Amino acid sequence: MSSAQSYTPTPIQVTQNAIAKVRSLVEEEENPNLVLRVYVTGGGCSGFQYGFSFDEELDEEDTLIEKEGVRVVVDPMSYPYLVGARVDYQESLQGSRFTVENPNASSTCGCGASFSV
């Protein structure tokens, strides 16, 4: 196996807030097999939108990011859109949610949930 095949750059950075929230939700569900899936779909007011879900199944083509025992996965279709992005968890007056700061987005909507490239 060549070194190019054995190394996959980390597509996203996961903040301490996001790690703590994922860990808390996994513990609450009492299912250590759960991973946070971060993905991109078409739609939203800017053309693409971010999605988050918990999943037990991993595809062999998923990119797995493990940090402090917390696992985050990105599917191969979303990967190019998320390289260099940062996943965070924020609590504010508008509510609590996972967010993505994405250097690949040329514009984002006001709510930060959708973007264009």
N, CA, C and O atoms as a GROMACS GRO file, in nm:
protein
  468
    1MET      N    1   0.084  -0.118   0.000
    1MET     CA    2   0.000   0.000   0.000
    1MET      C    3   0.089   0.124   0.000
    1MET      O    4   0.178   0.136   0.084
    2SER      N    5   0.066   0.215  -0.093
    2SER     CA    6   0.147   0.336  -0.100
    2SER      C    7   0.105   0.433   0.010
    2SER      O    8  -0.003   0.423   0.067
    3SER      N    9   0.195   0.528   0.038
    3SER     CA   10   0.164   0.624   0.143
    3SER      C   11   0.046   0.713   0.105
    3SER      O   12  -0.026   0.761   0.193
    4ALA      N   13   0.024   0.735  -0.024
    4ALA     CA   14  -0.091   0.816  -0.067
    4ALA      C   15  -0.222   0.746  -0.033
    4ALA      O   16  -0.320   0.811   0.001
    5GLN      N   17  -0.223   0.615  -0.042
    5GLN     CA   18  -0.345   0.541  -0.011
    5GLN      C   19  -0.367   0.526   0.138
    5GLN      O   20  -0.481   0.515   0.183
    6SER      N   21  -0.262   0.526   0.216
    6SER     CA   22  -0.277   0.502   0.359
    6SER      C   23  -0.307   0.630   0.436
    6SER      O   24  -0.345   0.625   0.554
    7TYR      N   25  -0.290   0.746   0.372
    7TYR     CA   26  -0.315   0.872   0.441
    7TYR      C   27  -0.432   0.943   0.377
    7TYR      O   28  -0.432   0.970   0.257
    8THR      N   29  -0.532   0.974   0.457
    8THR     CA   30  -0.646   1.054   0.412
    8THR      C   31  -0.646   1.181   0.496
    8THR      O   32  -0.653   1.173   0.618
    9PRO      N   33  -0.639   1.298   0.431
    9PRO     CA   34  -0.641   1.420   0.511
    9PRO      C   35  -0.772   1.434   0.587
    9PRO      O   36  -0.877   1.391   0.539
   10THR      N   37  -0.764   1.491   0.705
   10THR     CA   38  -0.885   1.511   0.785
   10THR      C   39  -0.972   1.615   0.717
   10THR      O   40  -0.929   1.729   0.700
   11PRO      N   41  -1.092   1.578   0.678
   11PRO     CA   42  -1.176   1.673   0.605
   11PRO      C   43  -1.232   1.782   0.694
   11PRO      O   44  -1.258   1.893   0.647
   12ILE      N   45  -1.250   1.753   0.820
   12ILE     CA   46  -1.309   1.853   0.908
   12ILE      C   47  -1.239   1.852   1.043
   12ILE      O   48  -1.187   1.750   1.089
   13GLN      N   49  -1.239   1.967   1.104
   13GLN     CA   50  -1.192   1.980   1.241
   13GLN      C   51  -1.316   1.976   1.330
   13GLN      O   52  -1.419   2.033   1.295
   14VAL      N   53  -1.305   1.910   1.442
   14VAL     CA   54  -1.418   1.900   1.534
   14VAL      C   55  -1.377   1.970   1.664
   14VAL      O   56  -1.277   1.933   1.726
   15THR      N   57  -1.454   2.070   1.704
   15THR     CA   58  -1.420   2.149   1.823
   15THR      C   59  -1.448   2.070   1.951
   15THR      O   60  -1.516   1.968   1.950
   16GLN      N   61  -1.392   2.121   2.060
   16GLN     CA   62  -1.416   2.060   2.191
   16GLN      C   63  -1.564   2.063   2.227
   16GLN      O   64  -1.615   1.967   2.286
   17ASN      N   65  -1.635   2.172   2.194
   17ASN     CA   66  -1.778   2.180   2.222
   17ASN      C   67  -1.854   2.070   2.149
   17ASN      O   68  -1.942   2.006   2.207
   18ALA      N   69  -1.820   2.047   2.022
   18ALA     CA   70  -1.888   1.943   1.945
   18ALA      C   71  -1.856   1.805   2.001
   18ALA      O   72  -1.944   1.720   2.011
   19ILE      N   73  -1.730   1.782   2.038
   19ILE     CA   74  -1.692   1.652   2.095
   19ILE      C   75  -1.769   1.626   2.224
   19ILE      O   76  -1.822   1.517   2.244
   20ALA      N   77  -1.776   1.727   2.310
   20ALA     CA   78  -1.847   1.710   2.437
   20ALA      C   79  -1.994   1.680   2.414
   20ALA      O   80  -2.052   1.597   2.483
   21LYS      N   81  -2.057   1.748   2.316
   21LYS     CA   82  -2.199   1.726   2.292
   21LYS      C   83  -2.224   1.588   2.232
   21LYS      O   84  -2.318   1.520   2.272
   22VAL      N   85  -2.141   1.547   2.137
   22VAL     CA   86  -2.156   1.413   2.078
   22VAL      C   87  -2.139   1.308   2.187
   22VAL      O   88  -2.219   1.214   2.196
   23ARG      N   89  -2.036   1.322   2.270
   23ARG     CA   90  -2.013   1.226   2.379
   23ARG      C   91  -2.135   1.219   2.470
   23ARG      O   92  -2.179   1.110   2.506
   24SER      N   93  -2.190   1.334   2.506
   24SER     CA   94  -2.306   1.340   2.593
   24SER      C   95  -2.427   1.271   2.530
   24SER      O   96  -2.497   1.195   2.597
   25LEU      N   97  -2.452   1.295   2.402
   25LEU     CA   98  -2.566   1.234   2.334
   25LEU      C   99  -2.550   1.082   2.318
   25LEU      O  100  -2.646   1.007   2.332
   26VAL      N  101  -2.426   1.039   2.289
   26VAL     CA  102  -2.400   0.895   2.277
   26VAL      C  103  -2.421   0.827   2.412
   26VAL      O  104  -2.481   0.719   2.420
   27GLU      N  105  -2.371   0.889   2.519
   27GLU     CA  106  -2.390   0.832   2.654
   27GLU      C  107  -2.538   0.829   2.692
   27GLU      O  108  -2.584   0.733   2.754
   28GLU      N  109  -2.610   0.933   2.655
   28GLU     CA  110  -2.753   0.940   2.684
   28GLU      C  111  -2.830   0.826   2.615
   28GLU      O  112  -2.923   0.769   2.672
   29GLU      N  113  -2.790   0.795   2.494
   29GLU     CA  114  -2.853   0.686   2.418
   29GLU      C  115  -2.805   0.548   2.463
   29GLU      O  116  -2.864   0.446   2.427
   30GLU      N  117  -2.698   0.546   2.542
   30GLU     CA  118  -2.638   0.421   2.590
   30GLU      C  119  -2.604   0.326   2.475
   30GLU      O  120  -2.625   0.205   2.484
   31ASN      N  121  -2.551   0.386   2.366
   31ASN     CA  122  -2.512   0.307   2.250
   31ASN      C  123  -2.375   0.355   2.202
   31ASN      O  124  -2.366   0.451   2.126
   32PRO      N  125  -2.268   0.288   2.244
   32PRO     CA  126  -2.133   0.330   2.207
   32PRO      C  127  -2.101   0.315   2.059
   32PRO      O  128  -1.997   0.362   2.013
   33ASN      N  129  -2.190   0.250   1.982
   33ASN     CA  130  -2.167   0.234   1.838
   33ASN      C  131  -2.209   0.356   1.757
   33ASN      O  132  -2.182   0.363   1.637
   34LEU      N  133  -2.277   0.452   1.820
   34LEU     CA  134  -2.325   0.568   1.746
   34LEU      C  135  -2.210   0.659   1.705
   34LEU      O  136  -2.115   0.682   1.781
   35VAL      N  137  -2.220   0.711   1.582
   35VAL     CA  138  -2.125   0.810   1.531
   35VAL      C  139  -2.206   0.929   1.479
   35VAL      O  140  -2.321   0.913   1.438
   36LEU      N  141  -2.146   1.046   1.482
   36LEU     CA  142  -2.211   1.163   1.424
   36LEU      C  143  -2.177   1.167   1.276
   36LEU      O  144  -2.060   1.171   1.239
   37ARG      N  145  -2.279   1.165   1.191
   37ARG     CA  146  -2.260   1.174   1.047
   37ARG      C  147  -2.284   1.318   1.006
   37ARG      O  148  -2.390   1.374   1.033
   38VAL      N  149  -2.184   1.378   0.939
   38VAL     CA  150  -2.195   1.513   0.886
   38VAL      C  151  -2.203   1.499   0.735
   38VAL      O  152  -2.120   1.430   0.674
   39TYR      N  153  -2.303   1.564   0.674
   39TYR     CA  154  -2.319   1.548   0.530
   39TYR      C  155  -2.369   1.676   0.466
   39TYR      O  156  -2.413   1.769   0.534
   40VAL      N  157  -2.362   1.678   0.334
   40VAL     CA  158  -2.409   1.791   0.255
   40VAL      C  159  -2.516   1.738   0.160
   40VAL      O  160  -2.499   1.633   0.098
   41THR      N  161  -2.627   1.810   0.150
   41THR     CA  162  -2.733   1.774   0.056
   41THR      C  163  -2.770   1.897  -0.026
   41THR      O  164  -2.739   2.010   0.012
   42GLY      N  165  -2.834   1.874  -0.139
   42GLY     CA  166  -2.884   1.985  -0.218
   42GLY      C  167  -3.004   2.045  -0.148
   42GLY      O  168  -3.080   1.975  -0.081
   43GLY      N  169  -3.021   2.176  -0.164
   43GLY     CA  170  -3.136   2.242  -0.104
   43GLY      C  171  -3.095   2.361  -0.021
   43GLY      O  172  -2.981   2.408  -0.030
   44GLY      N  173  -3.185   2.410   0.058
   44GLY     CA  174  -3.158   2.528   0.139
   44GLY      C  175  -3.164   2.652   0.052
   44GLY      O  176  -3.177   2.642  -0.070
   45CYS      N  177  -3.156   2.767   0.113
   45CYS     CA  178  -3.171   2.892   0.038
   45CYS      C  179  -3.047   2.928  -0.042
   45CYS      O  180  -3.053   3.019  -0.125
   46SER      N  181  -2.935   2.859  -0.021
   46SER     CA  182  -2.812   2.891  -0.095
   46SER      C  183  -2.767   2.778  -0.188
   46SER      O  184  -2.660   2.789  -0.248
   47GLY      N  185  -2.842   2.672  -0.201
   47GLY     CA  186  -2.807   2.566  -0.295
   47GLY      C  187  -2.768   2.434  -0.230
   47GLY      O  188  -2.806   2.328  -0.280
   48PHE      N  189  -2.694   2.439  -0.121
   48PHE     CA  190  -2.655   2.319  -0.047
   48PHE      C  191  -2.687   2.344   0.100
   48PHE      O  192  -2.693   2.458   0.145
   49GLN      N  193  -2.708   2.235   0.173
   49GLN     CA  194  -2.727   2.251   0.316
   49GLN      C  195  -2.654   2.141   0.391
   49GLN      O  196  -2.630   2.032   0.339
   50TYR      N  197  -2.619   2.172   0.515
   50TYR     CA  198  -2.550   2.077   0.601
   50TYR      C  199  -2.652   1.991   0.673
   50TYR      O  200  -2.762   2.036   0.706
   51GLY      N  201  -2.615   1.868   0.698
   51GLY     CA  202  -2.699   1.779   0.775
   51GLY      C  203  -2.617   1.707   0.880
   51GLY      O  204  -2.498   1.684   0.862
   52PHE      N  205  -2.683   1.671   0.988
   52PHE     CA  206  -2.620   1.597   1.097
   52PHE      C  207  -2.716   1.487   1.139
   52PHE      O  208  -2.836   1.510   1.153
   53SER      N  209  -2.664   1.367   1.158
   53SER     CA  210  -2.748   1.259   1.209
   53SER      C  211  -2.659   1.163   1.286
   53SER      O  212  -2.537   1.161   1.269
   54PHE      N  213  -2.721   1.083   1.370
   54PHE     CA  214  -2.646   0.978   1.438
   54PHE      C  215  -2.670   0.848   1.364
   54PHE      O  216  -2.782   0.820   1.320
   55ASP      N  217  -2.566   0.770   1.351
   55ASP     CA  218  -2.571   0.650   1.269
   55ASP      C  219  -2.493   0.540   1.339
   55ASP      O  220  -2.394   0.567   1.407
   56GLU      N  221  -2.538   0.417   1.322
   56GLU     CA  222  -2.463   0.301   1.372
   56GLU      C  223  -2.384   0.234   1.260
   56GLU      O  224  -2.285   0.166   1.286
   57GLU      N  225  -2.429   0.253   1.137
   57GLU     CA  226  -2.369   0.186   1.023
   57GLU      C  227  -2.265   0.276   0.957
   57GLU      O  228  -2.290   0.393   0.932
   58LEU      N  229  -2.148   0.219   0.930
   58LEU     CA  230  -2.045   0.290   0.856
   58LEU      C  231  -2.028   0.222   0.721
   58LEU      O  232  -2.025   0.100   0.711
   59ASP      N  233  -2.016   0.303   0.618
   59ASP     CA  234  -1.986   0.254   0.484
   59ASP      C  235  -1.835   0.243   0.473
   59ASP      O  236  -1.763   0.322   0.535
   60GLU      N  237  -1.785   0.150   0.396
   60GLU     CA  238  -1.640   0.136   0.385
   60GLU      C  239  -1.578   0.258   0.317
   60GLU      O  240  -1.458   0.280   0.329
   61GLU      N  241  -1.657   0.336   0.245
   61GLU     CA  242  -1.605   0.455   0.178
   61GLU      C  243  -1.617   0.581   0.264
   61GLU      O  244  -1.569   0.687   0.224
   62ASP      N  245  -1.680   0.572   0.381
   62ASP     CA  246  -1.690   0.686   0.471
   62ASP      C  247  -1.551   0.724   0.522
   62ASP      O  248  -1.464   0.638   0.539
   63THR      N  249  -1.532   0.852   0.546
   63THR     CA  250  -1.411   0.900   0.612
   63THR      C  251  -1.443   0.914   0.760
   63THR      O  252  -1.537   0.982   0.798
   64LEU      N  253  -1.363   0.848   0.842
   64LEU     CA  254  -1.385   0.847   0.987
   64LEU      C  255  -1.285   0.939   1.054
   64LEU      O  256  -1.164   0.930   1.030
   65ILE      N  257  -1.336   1.027   1.138
   65ILE     CA  258  -1.253   1.114   1.221
   65ILE      C  259  -1.278   1.074   1.364
   65ILE      O  260  -1.392   1.077   1.412
   66GLU      N  261  -1.171   1.035   1.434
   66GLU     CA  262  -1.184   0.997   1.575
   66GLU      C  263  -1.104   1.095   1.658
   66GLU      O  264  -0.988   1.122   1.631
   67LYS      N  265  -1.168   1.148   1.761
   67LYS     CA  266  -1.102   1.244   1.849
   67LYS      C  267  -1.154   1.222   1.990
   67LYS      O  268  -1.274   1.235   2.015
   68GLU      N  269  -1.065   1.190   2.080
   68GLU     CA  270  -1.099   1.169   2.221
   68GLU      C  271  -1.212   1.068   2.239
   68GLU      O  272  -1.299   1.085   2.325
   69GLY      N  273  -1.211   0.963   2.159
   69GLY     CA  274  -1.310   0.857   2.170
   69GLY      C  275  -1.442   0.887   2.101
   69GLY      O  276  -1.532   0.802   2.101
   70VAL      N  277  -1.455   1.004   2.042
   70VAL     CA  278  -1.577   1.042   1.970
   70VAL      C  279  -1.551   1.021   1.821
   70VAL      O  280  -1.444   1.055   1.770
   71ARG      N  281  -1.650   0.963   1.753
   71ARG     CA  282  -1.634   0.935   1.610
   71ARG      C  283  -1.730   1.019   1.527
   71ARG      O  284  -1.850   1.029   1.556
   72VAL      N  285  -1.675   1.080   1.422
   72VAL     CA  286  -1.751   1.159   1.326
   72VAL      C  287  -1.721   1.101   1.188
   72VAL      O  288  -1.606   1.072   1.158
   73VAL      N  289  -1.824   1.085   1.104
   73VAL     CA  290  -1.802   1.030   0.971
   73VAL      C  291  -1.856   1.125   0.864
   73VAL      O  292  -1.951   1.200   0.887
   74VAL      N  293  -1.793   1.118   0.748
   74VAL     CA  294  -1.833   1.197   0.632
   74VAL      C  295  -1.840   1.102   0.513
   74VAL      O  296  -1.747   1.026   0.488
   75ASP      N  297  -1.951   1.107   0.439
   75ASP     CA  298  -1.965   1.020   0.323
   75ASP      C  299  -1.883   1.074   0.206
   75ASP      O  300  -1.848   1.192   0.204
   76PRO      N  301  -1.852   0.988   0.108
   76PRO     CA  302  -1.764   1.030  -0.002
   76PRO      C  303  -1.822   1.142  -0.089
   76PRO      O  304  -1.744   1.218  -0.148
   77MET      N  305  -1.953   1.156  -0.100
   77MET     CA  306  -2.012   1.264  -0.179
   77MET      C  307  -1.998   1.399  -0.108
   77MET      O  308  -1.982   1.502  -0.174
   78SER      N  309  -2.004   1.399   0.024
   78SER     CA  310  -1.994   1.523   0.102
   78SER      C  311  -1.850   1.565   0.125
   78SER      O  312  -1.821   1.683   0.146
   79TYR      N  313  -1.760   1.469   0.121
   79TYR     CA  314  -1.618   1.493   0.154
   79TYR      C  315  -1.559   1.615   0.084
   79TYR      O  316  -1.501   1.700   0.152
   80PRO      N  317  -1.572   1.628  -0.051
   80PRO     CA  318  -1.509   1.743  -0.118
   80PRO      C  319  -1.562   1.878  -0.070
   80PRO      O  320  -1.488   1.977  -0.072
   81TYR      N  321  -1.685   1.883  -0.027
   81TYR     CA  322  -1.743   2.009   0.020
   81TYR      C  323  -1.700   2.045   0.161
   81TYR      O  324  -1.711   2.160   0.202
   82LEU      N  325  -1.650   1.946   0.236
   82LEU     CA  326  -1.620   1.968   0.378
   82LEU      C  327  -1.472   1.972   0.411
   82LEU      O  328  -1.436   1.995   0.527
   83VAL      N  329  -1.385   1.950   0.313
   83VAL     CA  330  -1.241   1.954   0.340
   83VAL      C  331  -1.205   2.092   0.395
   83VAL      O  332  -1.233   2.194   0.333
   84GLY      N  333  -1.144   2.093   0.511
   84GLY     CA  334  -1.103   2.217   0.575
   84GLY      C  335  -1.209   2.282   0.662
   84GLY      O  336  -1.183   2.384   0.725
   85ALA      N  337  -1.328   2.224   0.668
   85ALA     CA  338  -1.436   2.282   0.747
   85ALA      C  339  -1.418   2.252   0.896
   85ALA      O  340  -1.340   2.165   0.935
   86ARG      N  341  -1.493   2.324   0.976
   86ARG     CA  342  -1.485   2.308   1.122
   86ARG      C  343  -1.627   2.288   1.176
   86ARG      O  344  -1.715   2.372   1.153
   87VAL      N  345  -1.649   2.178   1.247
   87VAL     CA  346  -1.779   2.149   1.308
   87VAL      C  347  -1.774   2.193   1.453
   87VAL      O  348  -1.681   2.161   1.527
   88ASP      N  349  -1.876   2.267   1.493
   88ASP     CA  350  -1.883   2.319   1.629
   88ASP      C  351  -2.024   2.292   1.683
   88ASP      O  352  -2.115   2.259   1.607
   89TYR      N  353  -2.039   2.305   1.812
   89TYR     CA  354  -2.171   2.299   1.875
   89TYR      C  355  -2.188   2.428   1.950
   89TYR      O  356  -2.105   2.463   2.034
   90GLN      N  357  -2.297   2.500   1.921
   90GLN     CA  358  -2.319   2.630   1.982
   90GLN      C  359  -2.453   2.634   2.053
   90GLN      O  360  -2.553   2.579   2.007
   91GLU      N  361  -2.452   2.700   2.167
   91GLU     CA  362  -2.576   2.725   2.242
   91GLU      C  363  -2.594   2.876   2.249
   91GLU      O  364  -2.504   2.949   2.292
   92SER      N  365  -2.712   2.922   2.207
   92SER     CA  366  -2.740   3.065   2.208
   92SER      C  367  -2.888   3.087   2.237
   92SER      O  368  -2.962   2.991   2.261
   93LEU      N  369  -2.930   3.211   2.233
   93LEU     CA  370  -3.071   3.243   2.254
   93LEU      C  371  -3.159   3.183   2.145
   93LEU      O  372  -3.277   3.155   2.168
   94GLN      N  373  -3.102   3.163   2.024
   94GLN     CA  374  -3.178   3.104   1.914
   94GLN      C  375  -3.189   2.953   1.927
   94GLN      O  376  -3.263   2.890   1.851
   95GLY      N  377  -3.117   2.894   2.020
   95GLY     CA  378  -3.122   2.749   2.039
   95GLY      C  379  -2.984   2.687   2.034
   95GLY      O  380  -2.883   2.757   2.023
   96SER      N  381  -2.982   2.557   2.043
   96SER     CA  382  -2.857   2.482   2.043
   96SER      C  383  -2.850   2.402   1.914
   96SER      O  384  -2.949   2.343   1.871
   97ARG      N  385  -2.731   2.401   1.852
   97ARG     CA  386  -2.718   2.327   1.727
   97ARG      C  387  -2.572   2.306   1.690
   97ARG      O  388  -2.483   2.378   1.735
   98PHE      N  389  -2.551   2.205   1.607
   98PHE     CA  390  -2.421   2.186   1.546
   98PHE      C  391  -2.411   2.285   1.431
   98PHE      O  392  -2.510   2.311   1.362
   99THR      N  393  -2.292   2.341   1.410
   99THR     CA  394  -2.269   2.436   1.301
   99THR      C  395  -2.146   2.394   1.223
   99THR      O  396  -2.062   2.317   1.272
  100VAL      N  397  -2.134   2.446   1.101
  100VAL     CA  398  -2.018   2.420   1.016
  100VAL      C  399  -1.962   2.555   0.971
  100VAL      O  400  -2.035   2.638   0.916
  101GLU      N  401  -1.833   2.575   0.994
  101GLU     CA  402  -1.762   2.690   0.936
  101GLU      C  403  -1.685   2.632   0.819
  101GLU      O  404  -1.593   2.552   0.838
  102ASN      N  405  -1.721   2.674   0.698
  102ASN     CA  406  -1.667   2.610   0.579
  102ASN      C  407  -1.593   2.709   0.490
  102ASN      O  408  -1.655   2.799   0.432
  103PRO      N  409  -1.460   2.693   0.477
  103PRO     CA  410  -1.384   2.784   0.390
  103PRO      C  411  -1.414   2.763   0.242
  103PRO      O  412  -1.379   2.847   0.159
  104ASN      N  413  -1.479   2.652   0.206
  104ASN     CA  414  -1.511   2.624   0.067
  104ASN      C  415  -1.638   2.695   0.020
  104ASN      O  416  -1.664   2.704  -0.100
  105ALA      N  417  -1.717   2.746   0.113
  105ALA     CA  418  -1.844   2.810   0.078
  105ALA      C  419  -1.817   2.952   0.029
  105ALA      O  420  -1.751   3.030   0.097
  106SER      N  421  -1.868   2.984  -0.090
  106SER     CA  422  -1.852   3.120  -0.141
  106SER      C  423  -1.952   3.214  -0.078
  106SER      O  424  -1.927   3.334  -0.067
  107SER      N  425  -2.067   3.160  -0.035
  107SER     CA  426  -2.165   3.240   0.038
  107SER      C  427  -2.247   3.146   0.126
  107SER      O  428  -2.259   3.027   0.098
  108THR      N  429  -2.302   3.202   0.232
  108THR     CA  430  -2.388   3.125   0.322
  108THR      C  431  -2.516   3.203   0.345
  108THR      O  432  -2.521   3.323   0.321
  109CYS      N  433  -2.618   3.134   0.391
  109CYS     CA  434  -2.744   3.202   0.422
  109CYS      C  435  -2.734   3.262   0.563
  109CYS      O  436  -2.637   3.237   0.635
  110GLY      N  437  -2.831   3.340   0.599
  110GLY     CA  438  -2.832   3.406   0.729
  110GLY      C  439  -2.830   3.310   0.846
  110GLY      O  440  -2.771   3.340   0.950
  111CYS      N  441  -2.894   3.195   0.831
  111CYS     CA  442  -2.901   3.100   0.942
  111CYS      C  443  -2.776   3.012   0.949
  111CYS      O  444  -2.755   2.944   1.049
  112GLY      N  445  -2.693   3.015   0.845
  112GLY     CA  446  -2.570   2.936   0.846
  112GLY      C  447  -2.589   2.789   0.815
  112GLY      O  448  -2.493   2.713   0.822
  113ALA      N  449  -2.710   2.748   0.782
  113ALA     CA  450  -2.737   2.606   0.756
  113ALA      C  451  -2.722   2.570   0.610
  113ALA      O  452  -2.715   2.451   0.578
  114SER      N  453  -2.716   2.669   0.520
  114SER     CA  454  -2.697   2.637   0.379
  114SER      C  455  -2.587   2.726   0.322
  114SER      O  456  -2.551   2.829   0.379
  115PHE      N  457  -2.536   2.684   0.206
  115PHE     CA  458  -2.423   2.753   0.146
  115PHE      C  459  -2.419   2.730  -0.004
  115PHE      O  460  -2.491   2.644  -0.056
  116SER      N  461  -2.335   2.804  -0.073
  116SER     CA  462  -2.309   2.779  -0.215
  116SER      C  463  -2.158   2.776  -0.234
  116SER      O  464  -2.082   2.829  -0.153
  117VAL      N  465  -2.115   2.714  -0.344
  117VAL     CA  466  -1.971   2.704  -0.373
  117VAL      C  467  -1.939   2.774  -0.501
  117VAL      O  468  -1.823   2.777  -0.543
   0.00000   0.00000   0.00000
